[in-house]
């Protein structure tokens, strides 16, 4: 199997610059796949470079690196996350050069370090390196992957309670057809939904067959379902979850899970940085002569 060094993929700094360039040419909002494809075309990558897997897959190394490039553009204030897998280059980003992006990103990382958020900081090499500063979401996912499956199920149950679910029970029984937890959600106090939950502490992607099996197991006992994973979902899995007439299932991937844990303060602390500046006009009033 070819390695990243052998196929010669570009490094992170070069990728951020090229991603910025292709975003300026794409129609907004742009999807992950559109951005990945445009970046690959811009670099004139060959099939081996495009298809090299990141680790054991299923995500490609290119897709993994372009995701970090997008993260860097977000940190620089050039790119906005519109919705699931959709991005929009904002007005500031359209005017920024590669050098300005790198400067803004460096300033963001420095402020993060000063705010004592070590999971945002890391070691970045030159354009040929495969290293990239570790984002807090990636650090959190690494921590979740280090948990035992039972502990991850209990954490998922705690998240359901924090999100307003009642009567949460973590089952964790193989005999339950992959249903790891159940709970009652009452969004308005007038109606309620019995919800089955499956917890996948995975590094890869959850596929269509897993969603379909979960739908079959959940349908007799629940009104809807949720699959929570530290990884991602395939296109087929998302299509199956939203298929007309199918048992309704909401899919929460690793990035969404990290945001939810941050939102409810479960294993994530957020530090507010106070930025103090001088009001020069205030002092100017005292410098004026009568």
C-alpha positions in Angstrom: 0.0 0.0 0.0 1.4 3.4 -1.0 2.1 5.9 1.8 1.5 9.6 1.9 5.2 10.3 1.4 5.3 8.0 -1.6 2.3 9.6 -3.4 3.4 13.1 -2.6 0.3 14.8 -1.2 0.6 18.6 -0.5 1.1 19.7 3.1 -1.3 21.7 5.3 0.0 25.2 4.6 -0.1 24.7 0.8 -3.5 23.0 1.1 -5.0 26.0 3.1 -3.8 28.4 0.4 -5.1 26.3 -2.5 -8.4 25.6 -0.7 -8.9 29.4 -0.3 -8.3 29.8 -4.0 -10.8 27.2 -5.1 -13.4 28.4 -2.7 -13.3 31.8 -4.4 -14.2 30.1 -7.6 -16.9 27.8 -6.3 -20.6 28.6 -6.0 -21.6 29.1 -2.4 -22.5 27.2 -0.3 -20.1 24.4 -1.3 -20.2 20.8 0.1 -17.3 18.8 1.4 -17.2 16.7 -1.7 -17.3 19.7 -4.0 -14.4 21.3 -2.2 -12.4 18.1 -2.1 -12.8 17.5 -5.8 -11.9 21.1 -6.7 -8.8 21.0 -4.6 -7.7 17.7 -6.2 -8.3 19.2 -9.6 -6.4 22.3 -8.7 -3.3 20.3 -7.7 -3.8 18.0 -10.7 -3.6 15.0 -8.4 -3.4 11.5 -9.9 -5.7 8.6 -8.9 -3.2 7.2 -6.3 -3.1 10.6 -4.6 -6.8 11.0 -4.6 -7.6 7.5 -3.4 -5.0 7.1 -0.7 -6.8 6.2 2.6 -6.3 8.0 5.8 -5.2 5.3 8.3 -7.5 2.3 7.8 -10.1 4.4 6.0 -12.7 4.8 4.8 -11.9 8.5 4.6 -9.2 9.4 2.1 -6.0 11.2 3.2 -6.9 14.1 0.9 -10.4 14.5 2.4 -8.9 14.4 5.9 -6.3 17.1 5.0 -8.8 19.3 3.2 -11.0 19.1 6.3 -8.1 20.5 8.3 -7.6 23.2 5.7 -11.2 24.2 6.1 -10.7 24.3 9.9 -7.8 26.6 9.4 -9.8 28.9 7.2 -12.5 29.0 9.9 -10.0 29.9 12.5 -8.7 32.7 10.3 -12.2 34.1 10.0 -12.4 33.4 6.2 -14.9 30.5 6.1 -18.3 29.9 7.7 -19.9 26.5 8.5 -23.4 26.9 7.1 -24.9 23.5 8.0 -24.0 19.8 7.9 -21.1 19.4 5.3 -21.8 22.9 3.8 -19.5 25.9 3.8 -19.6 29.5 2.7 -16.6 31.7 2.0 -17.5 35.0 3.7 -16.8 38.5 2.5 -13.6 38.7 4.6 -12.4 35.5 3.1 -12.9 36.7 -0.4 -10.6 39.6 0.2 -7.9 37.7 2.1 -4.7 36.5 0.6 -2.9 33.3 1.6 -0.5 35.3 3.7 -3.3 37.1 5.5 -5.0 33.8 6.2 -1.8 32.3 7.8 -1.4 35.5 9.9 -5.0 35.5 11.1 -4.8 31.8 11.9 -1.5 32.2 13.8 -3.1 35.0 15.9 -6.1 32.8 16.6 -3.9 29.9 17.8 -1.8 32.3 19.9 -4.9 33.7 21.7 -6.1 30.1 22.2 -2.8 29.3 23.9 -2.9 32.4 26.1 -6.5 31.4 27.1 -5.0 28.1 28.4 -6.7 25.9 25.8 -3.9 23.5 25.1 -6.0 21.1 23.0 -6.2 23.8 20.3 -2.4 24.1 20.1 0.0 21.6 18.6 3.0 21.2 16.4 2.9 22.1 12.8 5.7 21.2 10.4 6.5 22.6 6.9 4.4 22.0 3.8 5.7 18.4 3.5 4.7 17.5 7.0 1.6 15.5 8.0 1.3 17.2 11.4 -1.4 19.8 12.1 -2.4 21.6 15.4 -4.9 19.4 17.2 -8.4 20.9 17.3 -10.3 20.5 20.5 -12.9 18.4 18.6 -10.3 16.0 17.4 -8.8 15.8 20.9 -12.3 15.1 22.3 -12.9 12.4 19.7 -9.6 10.8 20.6 -10.6 10.8 24.3 -14.0 9.3 23.4 -12.3 6.6 21.4 -10.2 5.7 24.4 -13.3 5.0 26.5 -14.7 1.6 26.9 -17.9 0.9 24.9 -19.9 0.7 28.1 -18.5 4.0 29.4 -19.4 5.6 26.0 -22.9 4.3 26.3 -23.3 5.8 29.8 -21.9 9.2 28.5 -24.4 9.1 25.7 -27.2 8.5 28.2 -26.0 11.5 30.2 -26.0 13.6 27.1 -29.7 12.6 26.4 -30.6 13.7 30.0 -28.8 17.0 29.5 -30.7 17.6 26.3 -34.0 17.1 28.0 -34.9 13.4 27.6 -36.8 11.8 30.5 -36.7 8.2 31.7 -33.4 7.5 30.1 -32.2 3.9 30.4 -28.9 2.6 29.1 -29.5 -1.0 28.1 -26.2 -1.9 26.4 -27.6 -5.3 25.7 -26.7 -7.2 22.5 -30.1 -8.9 22.6 -31.8 -5.5 22.1 -30.8 -5.5 18.4 -28.2 -2.8 18.8 -30.3 -0.5 20.9 -28.0 0.9 23.6 -30.4 3.3 25.3 -34.0 4.5 25.3 -35.6 7.7 26.5 -38.7 9.9 26.3 -38.5 13.2 24.6 -41.2 15.8 25.2 -40.4 18.8 23.1 -43.5 20.8 24.0 -44.9 19.1 27.1 -48.0 18.1 25.0 -46.6 15.2 23.0 -43.8 12.7 23.6 -41.6 10.5 21.5 -40.1 7.2 22.8 -36.6 7.2 21.3 -34.2 4.4 20.8 -30.5 5.2 20.7 -27.5 3.3 19.3 -24.0 4.3 20.3 -21.1 3.6 17.9 -17.7 4.3 19.4 -16.1 4.0 15.9 -13.2 5.6 14.1 -14.7 4.9 10.6 -18.0 5.4 9.0 -21.4 3.9 9.8 -23.0 2.5 6.6 -26.5 2.0 5.2 -26.8 -1.5 6.5 -26.2 -0.5 10.1 -28.9 2.2 9.9 -31.3 -0.2 8.2 -30.8 -2.8 10.9 -31.3 -0.3 13.6 -34.5 0.9 12.0 -35.8 -2.6 12.0 -34.9 -3.2 15.6 -36.3 0.1 16.8 -39.6 0.2 14.9 -41.6 -2.2 17.2 -40.7 -0.3 20.4 -40.0 3.3 19.6 -41.4 6.3 17.7 -38.0 7.4 16.3 -34.3 6.7 16.8 -30.8 8.3 17.1 -27.5 6.9 16.2 -24.5 8.5 17.9 -21.0 7.9 16.6 -17.5 9.3 17.1 -16.9 8.7 13.4 -18.9 9.6 10.3 -21.8 8.4 8.2 -21.7 7.3 4.6 -23.9 9.0 2.0 -25.9 5.8 1.9 -26.4 5.8 5.6 -27.8 9.4 5.5 -30.0 8.5 2.6 -31.4 5.5 4.5 -32.1 7.6 7.6 -34.1 10.1 5.6 -35.8 7.6 3.2 -39.6 8.4 2.7 -41.7 6.0 4.8 -38.7 4.6 6.7 -38.5 4.6 10.5 -37.1 8.1 11.3 -33.5 8.2 12.6 -31.4 11.2 13.4 -27.7 10.8 12.8 -25.1 12.5 15.1 -21.5 12.2 13.9 -18.3 12.9 15.8 -18.2 16.7 15.0 -21.9 17.1 16.1 -21.3 15.0 19.2 -18.3 17.2 20.2 -20.4 20.4 19.7 -23.2 18.9 21.9 -20.8 17.9 24.6 -19.5 21.4 24.6 -23.0 22.9 24.6 -24.0 21.0 27.7 -20.6 21.2 29.4 -20.0 17.5 29.5 -16.2 16.9 29.6 -15.5 20.3 27.9 -14.7 23.6 29.6 -15.0 26.8 27.7 -12.9 29.8 28.7 -14.0 33.3 27.8 -11.1 35.6 26.9 -11.4 39.3 27.9 -9.9 41.6 25.3 -9.0 45.0 26.6 -8.1 47.9 24.3 -7.5 51.6 24.7 -10.0 54.2 23.6 -7.7 56.7 22.0 -10.4 59.2 21.2 -11.1 59.5 24.9 -7.6 60.7 25.6 -7.6 62.9 22.5 -10.3 65.0 24.1 -7.9 65.9 26.9 -5.1 66.8 24.5 -7.1 69.4 22.8 -6.2 73.0 23.6 -8.8 75.5 24.4 
